[in-house]
Amino acid sequence: MNTASSQQLYQDVTILTKDKYLLSARVYEPSTTSAQHGNKKTAIVGSAIGVKMNFYHDFACFLQHNGYRVVLFDYRGCYESRNLLYNKYNQHLPPTDLISWGKFDIPSVIDYVEQLDLVVGPFENSNKNCDHSNTKESGTVMSDIVFIAHSISGKSICFTPKKYLEKISAMVCVASQSGNFTHQTHILSKMLFFFVCYLFCPVMTPMVNTLPIWTMPSDCAKQCAQCGRYSEEVFGAFPKETIDLQQYLNCPVLFYALRHDILGDAAAVKFIFNYFTNNNMKDYQPLHEPTSKIGHRDYRTVTEVLADRSNLYHFLHHFIYLNRSLGKRLGHFGFFKKHKGMNSGVWHHLLTFIDNAVERKRRDRDSSIGTASPDSSTTFNHTSLPPLRHSKL
């Protein structure tokens, strides 16, 4: 148990997946009294390649303070979960890969969240391995679940089964990009992804079990490089029936792309965004400049978006381009750093989005069982999203 100022912040737990891997995870229970005695709101944070779950500690504390239970975890084969890899549960198991991250790891974390809501206390079963088979196979979701993906997690969730995608109330992707070098616009990004997908990974993955730079399982790195060599990236490298996000991810989606991010070029992030979303339900907002555009004619300026305010009520899917010095200062990893992300306003922007999405989900659920008030609306209130501040960090 970890404490700060005599108050409990989080609990380290282990989660047993359906295919018998153990995952290392961390649970932050909401600190507000109202959140502890009502419908739970849970944010699951999927990490980037080469990033430990404790990197997101400050961000998790921010959400915790605002009434969310937060679950951080390391994917199989990475960091703390890698330390659990060769225990009695994990002997003679198939290699870890990108598909397993989405097919088994993410669903097991969702199952764990649901099981937490079935017990009396928040941490009564937290010192035990959670076998998702003990949870209800189907039925009402006890917690409103938001999935926040950083970088590669925006692709690993593509392999998450339908029944789990339907449990997600909202999804936020930060710098989740295509790895195909032709989808990049910046010359450094093109060179980097060409080197990784065609040279580095093909040479290194047969030689080692874990890539030394990213502490990433070689099988997963091999699949990522394979995706980067397809024109449709992850959506072309695997059978179409494996990925059907447009049909099953029926919830508000928010993508952030950052300027000067050579690991997450805006055009490459937009490529993934287009596969996640419906063609007629999109809103593009390059920030901060009213005259800013990024590469494609369908990108609208902030001025154009505000002038078309009547259509904002119909948008479920938002693409936010963090422009100018804000995007440059945040970079691929700074979004989740307290002195950058919170001080610039992007954390509050994200919080307002997921709050609206959860409220919309609850109104829809109440109306479906006939408990909604007559004047309640299921319209997603995008107009209440706060503007991002352009402050010196």
C-alpha positions in Angstrom: 0.0 0.0 0.0 1.3 3.5 -0.9 0.5 6.6 1.1 1.1 10.3 0.9 0.2 12.7 3.7 -1.4 9.8 5.6 -3.9 9.4 2.8 -4.2 6.4 0.6 -3.5 7.2 -3.1 -3.3 3.8 -4.8 -3.1 0.1 -4.4 -0.8 -2.2 -6.3 -2.7 -5.3 -7.6 -2.2 -8.2 -10.0 -4.8 -9.2 -12.6 -5.1 -12.7 -14.0 -6.0 -12.7 -17.7 -8.2 -15.2 -19.5 -5.2 -16.9 -21.0 -3.5 -17.1 -17.6 -1.0 -14.3 -17.7 -0.5 -12.1 -14.7 -0.5 -8.3 -15.2 0.8 -5.7 -12.7 -1.7 -2.9 -12.2 -2.4 0.0 -9.9 -5.8 1.2 -8.7 -6.6 4.8 -7.6 -9.9 5.0 -5.8 -11.7 8.3 -6.1 -11.0 10.7 -3.3 -14.3 12.5 -3.3 -17.0 11.3 -1.0 -19.7 11.6 -3.6 -17.8 9.4 -6.0 -17.3 6.7 -3.4 -21.1 6.4 -2.8 -22.7 6.4 -6.2 -22.2 5.3 -9.7 -18.5 4.7 -10.3 -16.6 6.4 -13.1 -13.4 4.5 -14.1 -10.6 5.7 -16.3 -8.3 2.9 -17.7 -5.0 4.3 -19.0 -3.2 2.3 -21.7 0.5 3.1 -21.8 2.8 3.9 -24.7 5.8 1.7 -25.8 8.6 1.9 -23.3 6.6 3.8 -20.7 6.1 2.4 -17.2 2.6 2.8 -15.6 4.0 5.0 -12.8 4.7 7.6 -15.5 1.0 8.4 -15.5 0.9 8.8 -11.7 0.2 12.6 -11.7 -2.4 12.3 -14.3 -4.1 9.5 -12.4 -4.1 11.6 -9.2 -5.7 14.4 -11.2 -8.5 12.2 -12.4 -8.8 10.6 -8.9 -9.2 14.1 -7.4 -12.0 14.7 -9.8 -14.1 11.7 -8.9 -12.7 8.9 -11.1 -11.3 5.6 -10.2 -8.2 5.2 -12.3 -6.5 1.9 -13.3 -2.9 1.9 -14.6 -1.3 -1.3 -15.8 1.7 -2.7 -17.6 1.0 -4.8 -20.7 2.3 -8.4 -20.6 6.0 -8.6 -21.2 6.6 -5.0 -20.1 8.1 -3.7 -16.9 6.3 -4.9 -13.8 4.2 -7.4 -15.7 7.4 -8.7 -17.3 8.7 -9.5 -13.8 5.6 -11.7 -13.3 6.1 -13.4 -16.7 8.0 -16.5 -15.5 6.1 -17.5 -12.4 3.9 -20.5 -12.0 1.0 -18.9 -13.8 3.0 -18.0 -16.9 5.0 -21.2 -17.7 4.7 -22.6 -21.2 2.5 -19.8 -22.5 2.5 -18.4 -26.1 4.7 -15.3 -26.8 3.4 -11.8 -26.0 2.3 -9.7 -28.9 0.2 -6.7 -29.9 -3.0 -8.8 -30.5 -2.8 -10.3 -27.0 -2.5 -6.8 -25.5 -5.9 -5.9 -27.0 -7.6 -9.3 -27.0 -6.7 -10.4 -23.4 -5.0 -7.6 -21.4 -7.5 -4.8 -21.9 -10.6 -7.0 -21.4 -9.1 -8.4 -18.2 -8.6 -5.0 -16.8 -12.2 -4.1 -17.7 -13.4 -7.3 -16.0 -11.3 -6.4 -12.9 -13.0 -3.0 -12.8 -16.5 -4.6 -12.9 -15.4 -7.1 -10.2 -14.3 -4.2 -7.9 -17.9 -2.8 -8.1 -19.3 -6.2 -7.1 -17.4 -6.2 -3.7 -18.2 -4.1 -0.7 -14.9 -2.3 -0.2 -12.7 -0.8 -2.8 -9.6 -2.8 -2.0 -11.0 -5.9 -0.3 -9.8 -8.2 -3.0 -7.0 -6.1 -4.3 -4.3 -8.3 -2.7 -5.5 -11.3 -4.6 -5.1 -12.3 -8.2 -8.3 -11.3 -10.2 -9.5 -14.1 -12.5 -12.0 -12.4 -14.8 -14.0 -15.6 -15.0 -15.4 -14.8 -11.5 -17.2 -11.8 -12.9 -20.5 -11.7 -14.6 -20.2 -13.0 -18.2 -22.9 -10.5 -19.3 -25.2 -7.9 -17.8 -25.3 -4.3 -16.7 -21.9 -2.6 -16.4 -21.5 -1.5 -12.8 -19.0 1.3 -13.7 -18.9 3.9 -16.5 -15.6 3.1 -18.2 -13.4 5.5 -20.1 -10.3 4.2 -22.0 -7.5 6.7 -22.3 -4.9 5.5 -24.8 -1.4 6.8 -25.2 0.4 6.1 -28.5 0.4 2.4 -29.2 -2.6 1.7 -26.9 -4.7 3.4 -29.5 -3.9 0.4 -31.8 -3.9 -2.4 -29.3 -7.5 -1.7 -28.5 -8.3 -2.5 -32.1 -8.2 -6.2 -31.1 -10.5 -5.9 -28.1 -13.6 -8.1 -28.5 -16.9 -6.6 -29.3 -18.5 -7.2 -25.9 -15.8 -5.1 -24.2 -15.8 -2.3 -26.7 -19.5 -1.9 -26.1 -18.8 -1.3 -22.4 -16.7 1.8 -23.1 -18.5 5.1 -22.5 -15.8 7.3 -24.1 -12.3 6.9 -25.6 -9.4 9.4 -25.7 -6.3 8.8 -27.8 -3.2 10.9 -27.3 -0.7 10.7 -30.1 -1.9 7.3 -31.3 -0.3 7.3 -34.8 0.2 5.1 -37.8 3.7 3.6 -38.1 3.7 3.7 -41.9 6.4 6.2 -43.1 4.2 7.3 -46.0 1.6 8.6 -43.6 4.1 11.0 -42.0 4.5 14.6 -43.3 7.7 15.5 -41.4 10.9 14.3 -42.9 12.3 13.2 -39.6 9.2 11.1 -38.9 9.5 9.5 -42.3 13.1 8.6 -41.8 12.5 7.3 -38.2 9.5 5.0 -39.1 11.2 3.7 -42.2 14.3 2.8 -40.1 12.2 1.1 -37.4 9.9 -0.8 -39.7 12.3 -1.9 -42.4 15.7 -2.1 -40.7 15.8 -2.0 -36.9 12.9 -4.3 -35.9 13.5 -6.9 -38.7 17.1 -7.2 -37.7 16.8 -7.1 -33.9 13.6 -9.1 -33.2 15.1 -12.5 -34.2 18.1 -11.9 -32.0 16.6 -10.8 -28.7 13.4 -11.5 -26.6 13.1 -7.8 -25.6 14.1 -4.8 -27.5 16.7 -2.9 -25.4 15.5 0.6 -26.2 11.8 0.2 -25.5 11.8 -2.8 -23.2 9.3 -4.2 -25.6 8.6 -7.9 -26.3 10.2 -8.7 -29.6 7.1 -10.4 -30.9 5.1 -7.3 -30.3 7.8 -5.1 -31.9 7.8 -7.5 -34.9 4.0 -7.0 -35.3 4.3 -3.3 -35.0 6.9 -3.2 -37.8 4.8 -5.5 -39.9 1.9 -3.1 -39.5 4.1 -0.2 -40.5 4.9 -1.9 -43.9 1.2 -2.0 -44.9 -0.5 1.0 -46.5 -3.5 0.5 -44.2 -1.2 -0.1 -41.2 -2.8 -2.2 -38.4 -6.1 -2.3 -40.4 -4.4 -4.0 -43.3 -1.9 -6.2 -41.6 -4.5 -8.4 -39.9 -7.7 -10.0 -41.1 -10.6 -7.6 -41.4 -12.9 -9.6 -39.1 -10.3 -9.1 -36.3 -10.9 -5.4 -36.3 -14.4 -3.8 -36.5 -14.1 -0.6 -34.5 -16.6 1.4 -36.6 -19.4 -1.1 -35.8 -18.7 -1.6 -32.1 -17.1 1.5 -30.8 -20.3 3.5 -30.6 -19.2 6.2 -28.1 -17.6 9.7 -28.1 -14.0 9.6 -29.3 -11.4 12.3 -28.8 -8.0 12.3 -30.5 -5.1 14.6 -29.7 -2.3 15.3 -32.1 0.6 17.5 -31.3 2.7 19.7 -33.4 6.4 18.8 -33.8 5.8 15.3 -32.5 8.1 13.2 -34.7 6.7 10.0 -33.0 3.1 11.0 -33.6 2.9 13.1 -36.8 -0.6 14.8 -37.0 -1.3 13.3 -40.4 -0.4 9.8 -39.1 -2.7 10.3 -36.0 -5.5 11.4 -38.4 -5.1 8.2 -40.3 -5.9 6.1 -37.2 -8.7 8.5 -36.2 -10.4 8.0 -39.5 -10.6 4.2 -38.9 -12.0 4.7 -35.4 -14.8 7.1 -36.4 -17.8 7.5 -38.6 -17.2 9.6 -41.7 -20.2 11.9 -41.1 -19.7 12.5 -37.4 -16.4 14.3 -37.2 -15.2 17.6 -35.9 -11.6 18.8 -36.6 -10.2 21.6 -34.4 -6.7 22.8 -35.0 -5.7 24.9 -32.0 -4.8 27.7 -31.3 -4.7 29.9 -34.4 -7.9 30.7 -36.3 -6.0 30.5 -39.6 -4.2 27.2 -38.8 -4.6 24.2 -41.1 -2.6 21.0 -41.2 -2.1 19.4 -44.6 -5.6 18.4 -45.6 -8.6 20.4 -46.9 -11.1 18.7 -44.6 -9.3 20.2 -41.6 -11.4 23.1 -40.4 -10.2 26.1 -38.5 -11.4 27.0 -35.1 -13.3 30.0 -36.6 -15.1 27.7 -39.0 -16.0 25.2 -36.3 -17.5 28.0 -34.1 -19.4 29.4 -37.1 -20.9 26.0 -37.6 -22.0 25.7 -34.0 -25.4 24.2 -34.9 -23.6 21.0 -36.1 -21.5 20.6 -33.0 -24.4 18.9 -31.3 -24.2 16.1 -33.8 -20.5 15.4 -33.5 -19.4 12.3 -31.5 -15.8 12.3 -32.7 -13.3 15.1 -32.2 -9.8 15.6 -33.5 -7.8 18.2 -31.6 -4.6 19.4 -33.1 -2.4 21.1 -30.4 -0.8 23.8 -32.5 2.0 26.3 -32.1 4.2 26.4 -29.0 1.7 24.3 -27.0 2.1 21.2 -29.2 5.9 21.8 -29.4 6.3 22.0 -25.6 4.1 19.0 -24.9 5.6 16.6 -27.4 4.8 12.9 -27.5 5.1 12.4 -23.7 4.6 15.8 -22.1 0.8 15.6 -22.3 0.8 13.4 -19.2 3.3 15.4 -17.2 1.8 17.6 -14.5 3.8 20.7 -15.1 2.9 20.7 -18.8 -0.4 18.9 -19.2 -2.3 20.4 -16.3 -0.8 23.9 -16.4 -1.6 24.2 -20.1 -5.2 23.2 -19.6 -5.3 20.0 -21.7 -6.1 17.9 -18.7 -9.1 20.0 -17.9 -10.1 19.9 -21.6 -9.9 16.1 -21.5 -11.8 15.9 -18.2 -14.7 18.0 -19.5 -14.9 15.7 -22.5 -15.1 12.5 -20.6 -17.4 14.0 -18.0 -19.9 14.9 -20.8 -19.5 11.5 -22.4 -20.2 9.6 -19.1 -23.2 11.8 -18.4 -24.5 11.1 -21.9 -24.1 7.4 -21.4 -26.0 7.5 -18.2 -28.9 9.5 -19.7 -29.1 7.0 -22.5 -29.1 4.1 -20.1 -31.7 5.7 -17.9 -34.0 6.5 -20.9 -33.7 2.9 -22.1 -35.2 1.7 -18.8 -37.7 4.5 -18.6 -36.2 6.4 -15.6 -35.0 9.5 -17.5 -36.8 12.8 -16.9 -39.1 14.0 -19.7 -36.9 17.0 -20.5 -33.6 15.1 -20.3 -31.6 15.1 -23.5 -29.1 12.5 -24.8 -27.3 15.2 -26.9 -23.5 15.2 -26.2 -22.6 18.7 -25.0 -19.5 19.5 -27.0 -20.0 23.2 -26.7 -19.1 23.0 -23.0 -15.5 21.9 -23.7 -13.2 24.6 -22.2 -10.7 26.4 -24.5 -7.1 25.4 -24.1 -5.0 28.0 -22.5 -1.8 29.2 -24.3 0.4 29.7 -21.2 4.1 29.6 -20.7 5.1 26.4 -19.0 
